[in-house]
């Protein structure tokens, strides 16, 4: 069932706080997560190997598109998950609002233990946090490959860099949409939200009680950021 998201669209400006914002209500009809979306095959192998170490089987095709429940999307500063086997992944996120594409940053939080048995299941088990502020695609399209994704594992006052990489490591979002159209024979219409793939972890993949994500635009000197706590629902 579709539902509505209330977000803010930011015009170009210096930093999130000072840029003028437009309140938007987006009706979400479909949530897609693109997996194995590295632009370069060697880079794709790095992420495939990261997950193979955890027992996740190699994909049959790359990129792969996973259809998930729209209700997983959240701008909350905290999520609840079962156990301590899940981890975050920073990703660019596309939002189609009418005929316009918007860009945000989100975390494809995924249960790594369940991923051994099925990737769609593992992704469906966890909420998908994202920043409430969005950029218009037309404002970043010309310098897209200059954007940088980062994430941190946060513990108290300490933040450890977990991921960092240029979006140029990933398949261009408009190419991802073209691949989806060719495979499915349909347009990702209004109300589509698509997570566009992640960059490799700096070291290993591990649980964090708190996770911070960022999409940096060095050309327009601004960033989108979001932080969320992860509450483990432990069994007795």
C-alpha positions as CSV (number, residue, x, y, z in Angstrom):
1,X,0.0,0.0,0.0
2,X,1.3,3.5,-0.8
3,X,2.1,5.9,1.9
4,X,3.3,9.5,2.2
5,X,6.7,10.8,3.2
6,X,7.2,14.4,4.4
7,X,10.6,15.7,3.3
8,X,12.4,19.0,2.6
9,X,14.0,19.8,-0.8
10,X,17.1,22.0,-0.6
11,X,18.1,24.4,-3.3
12,X,21.8,25.0,-3.9
13,X,23.4,26.8,-1.0
14,X,26.2,26.6,1.5
15,X,25.4,23.7,3.9
16,X,22.1,22.1,4.9
17,X,21.2,24.6,7.5
18,X,21.5,27.8,5.4
19,X,20.0,26.6,2.1
20,X,16.3,27.5,1.4
21,X,14.1,24.5,1.8
22,X,10.7,23.5,0.2
23,X,8.4,21.2,2.1
24,X,7.4,18.2,0.0
25,X,5.0,15.3,0.5
26,X,5.9,12.3,-1.6
27,X,3.5,9.4,-2.1
28,X,5.7,6.3,-2.1
29,X,4.4,3.5,-4.4
30,X,7.5,1.3,-4.7
31,X,10.8,0.7,-2.9
32,X,13.7,-0.7,-4.9
33,X,17.2,-1.5,-3.7
34,X,19.9,-1.9,-6.3
35,X,22.5,-4.4,-5.2
36,X,25.9,-5.2,-6.7
37,X,25.9,-1.9,-8.4
38,X,29.6,-1.1,-8.7
39,X,30.5,0.6,-12.0
40,X,33.8,-1.2,-12.2
41,X,33.9,-5.0,-12.1
42,X,37.0,-5.1,-9.9
43,X,35.2,-2.8,-7.4
44,X,32.1,-5.1,-7.6
45,X,34.3,-8.0,-6.6
46,X,35.5,-6.2,-3.5
47,X,31.9,-5.9,-2.2
48,X,31.0,-9.4,-3.3
49,X,34.0,-10.8,-1.5
50,X,33.1,-8.8,1.7
51,X,29.8,-10.6,1.8
52,X,31.1,-14.0,0.7
53,X,33.3,-14.0,3.8
54,X,30.0,-13.8,5.8
55,X,28.5,-16.7,3.8
56,X,26.4,-14.7,1.3
57,X,26.3,-16.3,-2.2
58,X,27.5,-14.5,-5.3
59,X,24.8,-12.8,-7.3
60,X,23.5,-14.3,-10.6
61,X,23.4,-10.9,-12.2
62,X,24.8,-7.5,-11.5
63,X,23.2,-5.1,-10.7
64,X,20.3,-6.8,-9.0
65,X,17.1,-5.1,-8.0
66,X,15.3,-6.1,-4.8
67,X,11.6,-5.1,-4.3
68,X,10.9,-4.3,-0.7
69,X,8.0,-2.9,1.4
70,X,7.7,0.8,1.2
71,X,6.9,0.9,5.0
72,X,10.6,0.1,5.7
73,X,11.5,3.8,4.9
74,X,12.0,6.0,7.9
75,X,13.5,9.3,8.8
76,X,13.6,8.3,12.5
77,X,16.8,8.7,14.6
78,X,16.4,5.1,15.9
79,X,15.5,1.7,14.5
80,X,14.8,-1.7,16.1
81,X,16.2,-4.9,14.7
82,X,16.3,-8.6,15.8
83,X,19.7,-9.5,17.4
84,X,23.1,-8.0,16.5
85,X,23.7,-9.4,13.1
86,X,22.7,-6.4,11.0
87,X,24.8,-3.5,9.6
88,X,24.2,-0.2,7.8
89,X,25.3,0.7,4.3
90,X,25.4,4.3,3.1
91,X,23.7,4.8,-0.3
92,X,22.5,7.5,-2.6
93,X,18.7,7.3,-2.8
94,X,16.5,8.5,-5.7
95,X,13.0,9.7,-5.1
96,X,10.6,10.3,-8.0
97,X,8.1,13.0,-7.1
98,X,5.8,13.5,-10.1
99,X,8.1,14.0,-13.1
100,X,11.1,15.1,-11.0
101,X,13.9,13.1,-9.5
102,X,15.2,14.0,-6.1
103,X,18.4,12.8,-4.4
104,X,18.9,11.8,-0.8
105,X,21.2,9.7,1.4
106,X,20.0,6.5,3.2
107,X,21.2,3.3,4.8
108,X,20.3,0.0,3.4
109,X,20.4,-1.6,6.8
110,X,20.6,-5.4,6.3
111,X,20.5,-8.5,8.5
112,X,23.8,-10.3,7.6
113,X,22.9,-13.6,9.2
114,X,19.7,-13.8,7.3
115,X,21.5,-12.8,4.1
116,X,23.0,-16.2,3.9
117,X,19.5,-17.7,3.3
118,X,18.1,-14.9,1.1
119,X,19.1,-11.3,0.3
120,X,15.6,-10.1,-0.2
121,X,14.6,-11.5,3.1
122,X,17.6,-10.0,4.9
123,X,16.9,-6.6,3.5
124,X,13.2,-6.8,4.2
125,X,13.9,-7.5,7.9
126,X,15.4,-4.1,8.6
127,X,14.1,-0.5,8.4
128,X,15.8,1.8,5.8
129,X,16.7,5.1,7.5
130,X,17.3,8.2,5.3
131,X,17.9,11.9,5.7
132,X,14.8,14.1,5.6
133,X,16.6,16.7,3.4
134,X,16.8,16.0,-0.4
135,X,18.5,17.7,-3.3
136,X,17.0,18.1,-6.8
137,X,18.6,15.9,-9.4
138,X,19.0,18.8,-11.8
139,X,21.3,20.6,-9.3
140,X,23.8,17.8,-9.0
141,X,23.5,16.0,-12.4
142,X,26.3,17.9,-14.1
143,X,28.9,17.1,-11.4
144,X,27.5,13.8,-10.1
145,X,30.8,11.9,-10.1
146,X,32.3,14.5,-7.7
147,X,29.9,13.5,-4.9
148,X,31.3,11.4,-2.0
149,X,29.6,8.8,0.3
150,X,30.7,8.3,3.8
151,X,29.5,6.4,6.9
152,X,30.7,6.1,10.5
153,X,30.2,3.6,13.3
154,X,29.5,5.7,16.4
155,X,30.1,4.8,20.0
156,X,29.6,7.5,22.5
157,X,31.8,10.5,21.5
158,X,33.9,8.3,19.2
159,X,33.2,8.0,15.5
160,X,35.1,5.4,13.3
161,X,35.1,5.9,9.6
162,X,33.2,2.8,8.2
163,X,32.9,3.6,4.5
164,X,34.2,6.3,2.2
165,X,34.1,6.4,-1.6
166,X,33.2,8.5,-4.6
167,X,29.8,7.8,-6.2
168,X,31.9,7.4,-9.4
169,X,32.5,3.8,-8.1
170,X,28.9,3.1,-8.6
171,X,26.7,2.7,-11.7
172,X,25.3,6.1,-12.6
173,X,21.8,6.5,-11.3
174,X,20.3,7.3,-14.7
175,X,22.0,4.1,-16.1
176,X,20.6,2.1,-13.2
177,X,17.1,3.3,-14.2
178,X,17.7,2.4,-17.8
179,X,18.8,-1.1,-16.8
180,X,15.7,-1.5,-14.7
181,X,13.5,-0.3,-17.7
182,X,15.1,-2.8,-20.1
183,X,14.8,-5.8,-17.7
184,X,11.3,-5.1,-16.4
185,X,9.8,-3.5,-19.6
186,X,8.3,-0.8,-17.4
187,X,9.0,2.7,-16.2
188,X,9.9,3.3,-12.6
189,X,7.0,5.7,-12.2
190,X,6.1,8.5,-9.8
191,X,6.4,7.3,-6.2
192,X,9.4,5.2,-6.9
193,X,12.2,5.2,-4.3
194,X,15.5,3.5,-5.3
195,X,18.6,2.9,-3.2
196,X,21.5,3.0,-5.6
197,X,24.2,0.8,-4.2
198,X,27.0,1.2,-1.7
199,X,30.8,1.6,-1.5
200,X,33.1,-0.9,0.2
201,X,33.8,-0.9,3.9
202,X,37.1,0.6,5.0
203,X,38.0,-2.5,6.9
204,X,35.4,-5.2,7.8
205,X,31.6,-5.3,8.1
206,X,30.5,-5.2,11.7
207,X,27.6,-4.3,14.0
208,X,27.4,-0.7,15.4
209,X,25.0,0.6,18.1
210,X,24.8,3.9,16.2
211,X,25.4,4.7,12.5
212,X,26.0,8.0,10.7
213,X,25.7,8.5,7.0
214,X,26.7,11.4,4.7
215,X,26.5,12.4,1.0
216,X,29.0,15.2,0.4
217,X,28.8,17.6,-2.6
218,X,32.2,19.4,-2.7
219,X,31.2,21.5,-5.7
220,X,28.3,23.2,-4.0
221,X,29.9,22.9,-0.6
222,X,27.1,21.1,1.2
223,X,26.1,17.7,2.5
224,X,23.2,15.5,3.5
225,X,23.6,13.6,6.7
226,X,21.6,11.4,9.1
227,X,22.4,9.5,12.3
228,X,20.4,6.7,13.9
229,X,20.6,4.5,16.9
230,X,20.2,0.7,16.5
231,X,18.2,-1.0,19.2
232,X,18.8,-4.8,19.3
233,X,15.7,-6.8,20.3
234,X,17.6,-9.5,22.1
235,X,16.0,-12.8,23.0
236,X,16.1,-14.1,26.6
